[in-house]
Amino acid sequence: MSAQGVERLLLQLEIDQLNAAYAAALDEKRFDEWPGFFVEQGKYKVQARENFDRGLPLALMALESQAMMKDRVYGVTQTIYHAPYYTRHVVSPARVLAQEGDLVMAQAHYAVFRTRPGDSSEVYNVGRYIDEIVRDAAGLKFSSRLCVYDSEMVLNSLIYPI
Amino acid sequence: MNAPQTLSRWAGPGSSRVPFWAYTDAQLYQRELEKIFYGEHWSYVGLEIEIPNTGDYKLSWIGERQVIMVRDRVAPRDRGTDHGIRVVENRCAHRGVRFCQQPQGNARSFVCPYHQWTYKLNGDLAGLPFKDGVAATDADGAPCVNGGMPADFDLKQHGLTKLRVAVLHGLVFATFSDEVEPLADYLGADVMPWLARIFKDRQLTLLGYNRQRIPGNWKLMMENIKDPYHPGLLHTWFVTFGLWRADQKSRMVMDSHGRHAVMISRRNDGGQNAAVTQGVTSFKADMALGDTRLLDVVPEPWWAIDDPARPGSTITPTVTMITLFPSLIIQQQVNSLSTRHIVPRGEGEFDFVWTHFGFADDTPEMTQRRLRQANLFGPAGFVSADDGEVIELSQDGFRQWGEGGSTLCELGGTGTEATEHMVTETLIRSMYAYWRKVMAV
């Protein structure tokens, strides 16, 4: 394999690690760590596929900074009343689509299962991550993560980030 | 049909105790579809801006019947009087096929895939294959015609079900009923000014959709938006930031039947006020946003109108929540605007479709603001996610008890009058008073 090919493969592995750590933080409800996967002015959006495909700007969740993400975490942990549940994220290997300087564009598929106390697991939200990733001193961070979900119906509510 | 059994089951006078079976009885639900959704009521179908061009259509629902809202061709001479919007049932007149499967698109005509029956945009049957049979040669070699529809088959008698349509300020309503009064009368003079305030003479822009499936009876969603008691208790954001709470100036309006309502209020500065925050666990005295853009409220000129109840004075609400029976909620909460459409799916479940919109003359900053404030609403909203959750828990509670239980809606008494405050469940009582009449229970 060429040196360039190896470098590319390493980058993909590094992004897979990032995705795995991100998923583990959410599934283990370490929500306070979640904004730290983004740069300070990072953007996070969860958007229905129909809006994405038709160019309609509305999103289910649209956060524009780490501070806004922290506000969401406060909502998740303190203010939004919801029946308890936990999630399990299954994320596909990333595809690195482009690199422009320090910016990497990558995508991965995800499936999130929901399990509520006393209940069986159900398919909760399925879609893809459309990511813009940058490298800082601590490693890779998202400058933008857009979750475009196929699921035509949200199963009642969506409280935790995807 | 054991309807009489159901008839005898509503115990007690009035409408302040709603029996659990009103939410859990499958047979009763079928009668609700017939009497309410397919009966003498107007139902919301969509917004005119969703189908801007001739041939544009979108699928929608009235009760469990799927309908197509489509923009028909209109001759130039009719353009002053015909809005061109048609609503037809998505069910082929031939074999009952739900023929249209694309949620939205543009069509010259509708063709059922099964036997190619073809309909005009207005639902008229345009033609069908082999109507006049197929030319062939018989056993003796003479020309003949095989098959075909009967000689008296009349295309005009076999179109799609065409609904009556009414368009009000860009909102499209339809009904299966030939009897129901015109839409403006159906909505009533007390409700109309509040629709005009948001929609009249305004060009809307479509911002997008959110959809959620809520495991509860459809009426629970109507109740939720006729219930001014809960927002300042269930929703931390409302009580803490003063978006909706019991110390605000507010008004509960309803139509003469009690079926539609408007909850009107004006936000205050939030913060401590022992009368409405003491002991309220959802109130967070020290809560502050890390990024205040989430609640960057900018007043808009159209918020102020001549007060319909006090001619000569002005009223400037920051929030109006309009419930139009049976299936539409219209939300203005500060800069966030949406229609919310209830689509029932059996007695224990409904889909809830949010259509967010702005106005064509919005600045890019205002559009951005509306989109940001959308974080409060919808299935993931800082505020509204709670509502779906408690509706599911309500239905669970009704189901586990079964016969004999009822809810208690007696905040502010047992009457059904309009009020100048929000410490009341009057709008829920008035809806059930109407519902009892329609359902004859």
Interface residues (C-beta under 8 A of the other chain):
Chain A: V46 A48 E50 N51 R54 L56 P57 L58 A59 L60 M61 A62 L63 E64 S65 A67 M68 K70 D71 Y74 G75 Q78 T79 I80 Y81 H82 A83 E152 M153 V154 L155 N156 S157 L158 I159
Chain B: P103 L206 L207 G208 Y209 N210 R211 Q212 R213 I214 P215 L234 T236 W237 S282 K284 M287 L289 G290 D291 R293 L294 D351 H356 T367 L371 R372 A374 N375 G378 P379 A380 F382 A385 D386 G388 E389 V390 E392 L393
